[in-house]
Amino acid sequence: MRAYAEGLVLAAISIFAIWGAWQVPAASLGDTWAGIVPFSASVALLFLSGLMLAGAARQTASGASHAQDNGATLQIIGLFIIAVIYQQSFRWFGYLLPTALVAPLVLYFFGVRSRIGLAVSVILCPLVFHLIFFVLLGVYPPYGEVFDLLSWIQG
């Protein structure tokens, strides 16, 4: 059951990612399409999800009995829901605020129980990711339609 859930969640994420990559505007004549890397990664993830589902089907067909791990399945589905809400919240709130809210939640899912560590992640994760993507790599940050913490900080 867990292998099926993981494969299905990965397939759903891949399909959302492929759709998102197709939303990148076409390149002008002589330029490389900016969506080539996200599209390629999304297709690769879809292929991997197919392999995961095929492996799960073989496990079931061979009669290998594994105890159902409903707790892990619920965690996988929970992380998927968080990921979808996180990605969609960029449109409304930009990048910094959703990252600050989701980082400690995901870290808690992965076993971090230190209150200080979770509190530090509220500041450190958005800051580090902002520096990597928007400063060093020169990617334009998504600005929020409703409220954007980055524009508020910059004045």
Secondary structure by P-SEA (a helix, b strand, c coil): caaaaaaaaaaaaaaaaaaaaaacccccccccccaaaaaaaaaaaaaaaaaaaaaaaaaaaacccccccaaaaaaaaaaaaaaaaaaaacccccccaaaaaaaaaaaaaaccccaaaaaaaacaaaaaaaaaccccccccccccccccaaaaaac
